[in-house]
């Protein structure tokens, strides 16, 4: 029994039930039961295994093999210019990864092109501030997702937070494009490369004594962890837009959800864990995301890096005070206190009094509200500058299989 842990179960190919493996590996009473039903998933069925004991049964052994046999540099180099969904895979790829990518670049049977067209309308109406929500708010939320904060801090991504958050923004940028899942789009490729990167982190982090000494698990980025990160993006954004009083067209809103459902599938999340509706997403997030938010020493350090996002750039609005005030306004006082972010009387007051009226005017919910022109210009300019920042960061971004952990911690 001492030899049975989550890593040996993973390497054995999951011959034991994932729920059983998790139950045996975890101390009695350490975690609540997983109760979200797969009946609420996009396929309406599943074995109901606790996702905290399930990883990526295909990508993990593949990437472990690529790393162990020294093929990662070759694979990364060959895939560097493979960007478009319909683009042929480059010659020279090892047969095992070529087979994996060819099979998994195909959309699932439940993909709906009409819903994807509706998603385009949703994104075009709200693209300007969706970029901020993806790139910064979801990114800052990741610092109070304990397992994610640990995985990011001790992995290669922790050495360059600007680039790491730009990768998150790239996901939002690609999924928001008109051709996201078409042959000339990039969302499928971005998702598959991210899936390979996650598998690389799962293989490498257990080799880091820093991560091993801090992490409450043997293997990072379980199916549950991936769903938590997923909820920090579309579910959290849907919740935020709803809290602002934004009236979302039901067809467009469903299309937006569908685009993210497909992204979850492409990222290697099992269909039985992907919520079928916003109500199911909210229900799952209440169990998987909301209760686990908490500060960590690593997360506080990551947040401090993110607050310096605009340092050295000629974007005078992207300063620590406004980014700190934005964190407090968007994620609440509790998160701000956890991250040691001070109150900003000027920016905080401006956001509290003017942001919702600004969104209401932009959304066409009201024709006229008493909003100072300076405040409207300030918000418009902030959003524009933030988008420019990410466009500049996205250009050189290449998502690759990591070959080492955070080099600054060696």
HELIX and SHEET records of a PDB file:
HELIX    1   1 UNK A    6  UNK A   11  1                                   6    
HELIX    2   2 UNK A   18  UNK A   25  1                                   8    
HELIX    3   3 UNK A   38  UNK A   40  5                                   3    
HELIX    4   4 UNK A   51  UNK A   53  5                                   3    
HELIX    5   5 UNK A   59  UNK A   68  1                                  10    
HELIX    6   6 UNK A   72  UNK A   79  1                                   8    
HELIX    7   7 UNK A   95  UNK A  104  1                                  10    
HELIX    8   8 UNK A  113  UNK A  132  1                                  20    
HELIX    9   9 UNK A  133  UNK A  138  3                                   6    
HELIX   10  10 UNK A  139  UNK A  141  1                                   3    
HELIX   11  11 UNK A  142  UNK A  144  5                                   3    
HELIX   12  12 UNK A  146  UNK A  154  1                                   9    
HELIX   13  13 UNK A  156  UNK A  159  5                                   4    
HELIX   14  14 UNK A  161  UNK A  175  1                                  15    
HELIX   15  15 UNK A  187  UNK A  205  1                                  19    
HELIX   16  16 UNK A  209  UNK A  214  1                                   6    
HELIX   17  17 UNK A  223  UNK A  230  1                                   8    
HELIX   18  18 UNK A  231  UNK A  235  3                                   5    
HELIX   19  19 UNK A  236  UNK A  243  1                                   8    
HELIX   20  20 UNK A  250  UNK A  266  1                                  17    
HELIX   21  21 UNK A  271  UNK A  273  5                                   3    
HELIX   22  22 UNK A  278  UNK A  288  1                                  11    
HELIX   23  23 UNK A  290  UNK A  292  5                                   3    
HELIX   24  24 UNK A  297  UNK A  307  1                                  11    
HELIX   25  25 UNK A  320  UNK A  331  1                                  12    
HELIX   26  26 UNK A  333  UNK A  338  1                                   6    
HELIX   27  27 UNK A  345  UNK A  362  1                                  18    
HELIX   28  28 UNK A  373  UNK A  394  1                                  22    
HELIX   29  29 UNK A  407  UNK A  409  5                                   3    
END                                                                             
